[in-house]
């Protein structure tokens, strides 16, 4: 069991969210568990809530800028607070990448294995860059706004 500031979670965990607001709030709750160097890999179909969840994480980490999906830029960098210190927050969208080599070519190693927090949408497209100990979040569309969200901390 992990417990951080009123948020405890037994991993693996499964949640059902009934709206985008609930998916966002779940991301905010997860943010309280994140520390410098963490990687969060998000997987699921288009429209499943990955970006909404990431926006919740970002808000929970004190990012005030509007987060948008970096589909074409691939990586967006922000500054966040983790454990009382300012660290980089990387929002990565691997949807347009052809695989590990594409991510490596844009300097992916330096980001994922650096001292920031990385949230990777479509993490299953770059499996070599999902370190052991990463959080893996799987989204499934059940109907309309209803989502299944499964959280696993790899290596546990």
N, C-alpha and C positions, 0 to 999 in steps of 0.2 A: 504494500500500500504506500502511496506517495501522498503526503499532506503538505500543502503550502497555503498559508494565509486563507483559511476558511475554504480551501478547495482541496478535497482529497479525492483520490482516484485509485482504484484497484486496477492495475493493468494486467492483461488486456481489458479494455472497457468498450461497451457498445451503448450508443445513445440513439434516440429517435428525436429529430427536430421537426417541428411542425410549421416553421416559417423561416424566412431569411433572417429575421431578427433573432430567432433562437440559435441558428447556425452561427451567426455573428457572436452572440453571447457565449457560446461554447468555445469559440476561438479566444475570446477575452479570458475565459477561465483557464484555458490551457496556457496562456501567456505567463501566468504566475509560476509555472513550472520551469520555464525556459531560462537557461543561463548561457553565458558567453561560450561559443563553440558548438551550441546545439544546432542540429539539422532536423527539420520537419519535412517529411516527404508526403505530399498529398496526391492521392490517386482516385480516379473516378471519371465518369463520362462528362462531356460538355454539359454545363448547366447544373451540375450536381451540388455546387456550393463551395468549391475550392477557394475562389477569390473572396467570397463573402466571409468565409472562415478566416482567411488570411487578414482581411481588414479588421476582424475582431482581435486577432493576435497583435496586430500593429497598434491598435488603440490601447490595448492592455499594456503594451510596452512603452506607451507615452508618445507615440508618433502622431503628430497633429496634422501632417500633410495628408491630402486625399490620396489614397492608394488606388491605382488603376492596374489592371492586368498588363504586365509587360510582354504581351504576345509578340510584338514585333521587335522591341528593344531586347528582349529575352531576360535582361537583368535590370532591376531598379534598385538603387541603394538609398537608404534612409539612415537616420541616426536614432537609436533607441536607448532606453535605460534598462539594464539587466543587472541585478544584484547591486544596485546603487551606482553603477558606472556606465558611462556612455560607450556604446559599442555600435558597430555597423549592423544594420538589418538589411539583408538581401532578399528581395522578392524575385524569384526566378520562375520563369514559365518555359518549360522544356518542350511544349507542344510542337513547336516548329523545328526542333532539333532532330537530326537523323540518328542520334545515338551518342554514346560516350565520346567518340572522336570529335564530334561537333562541339560538345561542351568543353572538352579539353582545349580545343583550338581557340576558344575565347577566354581562356584563363580560369576555367571552372575550378581547378584544384586549389588555386590560391584563395578563392572565395569560400568554398565548402570546408576546407581544412584550415581556415584562418580563425581569427578571434571574434568573429561576429556571430549573428544568429541568421541562419539561412532557412527560408521557407521555399520549397520547390514544388510548384504545381506540375503535374505530370511526371513525378519522380520516377515512375516505372520506365520512362524513356531513357534515363541515364543511371542504370542500376550500379555501375561502378563507382558512382559519386555519392551513394547513400551509405555513409559509414555505419559500422556496427555501433549501436547505442543511439541511433537516430529514432525519432518518433515517426511512425508510419500511420497515416490517417487515410482510411479507405471510405469513400463516399458512394452511396448507392441511392438512386432516385426511386422512391417507392411510389409516389403519386404526387401530382401538383407540386406543392411546397414541402411535402413530407420527405425527409431524408433519413437514411440509416448512416451513422457515422461510427466507425470502429477505430479505436486508438490502441496501438501497440508500441511499446518501447522495445526496439530490436535489441537482441542480446540478453533479454530478461526471460 
